[in-house]
Structures are given as C-alpha cells and as structure tokens.
C-alpha cells in the first residue's frame, strides 16, 4: 500500500470522526466493517497512524456486510465500511447514514 493511500484512508477516518462529533473526552470510535477488510490487515496497518494523529482509538467490529449495515442502522457504530454498492445505496436511501463516502 502506498503512503498516499495510507494518508487518504487516515484522513477519511479523521473526517468521519469529526463528522460524528467525537468529543474530546471520547476515547474511541467504533467501525462496523466486513471480515474481509479486517482479515486483509488494512486496519492493523492504518489504524496506529490514525490513532497517533488523532488521539482517537478505533474499535473494529468485523462482521458480514449485512450485519455491519444493521449495526449502523441501529446507531451502534460511528463508521460503516463495507463493499456492496447496492446495499450501501439502500442504506443511505433509508436515511440510515448521515454521510456517505463512495
């Protein structure tokens, strides 16, 4: 993974953290993501840099796409990261997401 992609992903997480109104006393955000993303090693590679830059810990809940979207619909996470465009668009159309990055 290039340094540019790493910086882009960390920047996106910072923007998302700011968008969810992470107050200064909040020590973590929760990301509902797919198991394939977790298993790829992406979070292990990027999240230490994000935490160092922001001071915010990230807790990843790795589940299937449908479960990740349900976690988001229930408001039990701050960020949803999945890779099923049709399901993502339906999620946004239902008003389940306040911000969508595609």
C-alpha positions in Angstrom: 0.0 0.0 0.0 1.3 3.4 -0.9 1.9 6.2 1.6 -0.6 8.3 -0.3 -3.3 5.7 0.1 -2.5 5.3 3.8 -2.7 9.1 4.2 -6.0 9.2 2.3 -7.6 6.5 4.5 -6.3 8.1 7.7 -7.7 11.4 6.5 -11.1 9.9 5.7 -11.2 8.4 9.2 -10.3 11.7 10.8 -13.0 13.4 8.8 -15.5 10.8 9.8 -14.5 11.1 13.4 -15.1 14.8 13.2 -18.4 14.3 11.4 -19.7 12.1 14.2 -18.9 14.8 16.7 -16.3 12.8 18.6 -16.0 15.0 21.7 -12.6 15.5 23.3 -13.3 13.1 26.2 -14.4 10.3 23.8 -11.6 7.9 23.7 -12.7 5.7 20.7 -14.9 5.4 17.7 -16.4 2.2 16.5 -16.2 1.0 12.9 -18.5 -1.8 11.7 -16.7 -3.4 8.8 -16.5 -6.6 6.8 -14.5 -9.5 7.9 -12.6 -9.5 4.6 -11.4 -5.9 5.3 -10.3 -6.9 8.8 -8.6 -10.1 7.6 -6.7 -8.1 4.9 -4.6 -6.4 7.5 -5.7 -3.0 6.4 -6.8 -1.9 9.8 -3.7 -3.2 11.5 -1.6 -1.2 9.1 -3.6 2.1 9.1 -5.2 2.5 12.5 -2.0 3.0 14.5 -1.2 6.1 12.3 -4.8 7.3 12.7 -4.7 7.0 16.5 -1.3 8.7 16.6 -2.6 11.6 14.5 -6.0 12.0 16.2 -5.6 10.5 19.7 -8.8 8.5 19.0 -8.7 4.7 19.3 -10.7 2.7 16.8 -12.7 -0.4 17.7 -13.4 -2.5 14.7 -16.4 -4.9 14.7 -15.8 -7.3 11.8 -18.9 -8.9 10.5 -20.7 -9.6 7.2 -21.8 -6.7 5.1 -25.5 -7.1 6.1 -24.6 -7.2 9.8 -22.4 -4.2 9.5 -25.2 -2.2 7.9 -27.6 -3.3 10.6 -25.2 -2.1 13.3 -25.1 1.2 11.5 -28.9 1.4 11.2 -29.2 0.8 14.9 -26.7 3.6 15.6 -24.3 1.2 17.4 -21.2 2.4 15.4 -19.7 5.7 14.2 -18.5 4.4 10.8 -19.7 1.7 8.5 -17.1 0.4 6.0 -18.5 -2.2 3.6 -18.2 -3.1 -0.1 -21.6 -3.8 -1.5 -22.7 -0.8 -3.5 -26.3 -1.8 -3.9 -26.7 -2.4 -0.1 -24.8 0.8 0.6 -27.1 2.9 -1.6 -30.2 1.3 0.0 -28.7 2.1 3.5 -28.2 5.7 2.5 -31.7 5.9 0.8 -33.3 4.7 4.0 -31.7 7.6 5.9 -29.5 5.3 7.9 -26.4 7.3 7.1 -25.8 10.9 7.7 -22.7 11.0 5.5 -21.8 8.7 2.7 -18.3 8.4 1.1 -18.2 6.3 -2.1 
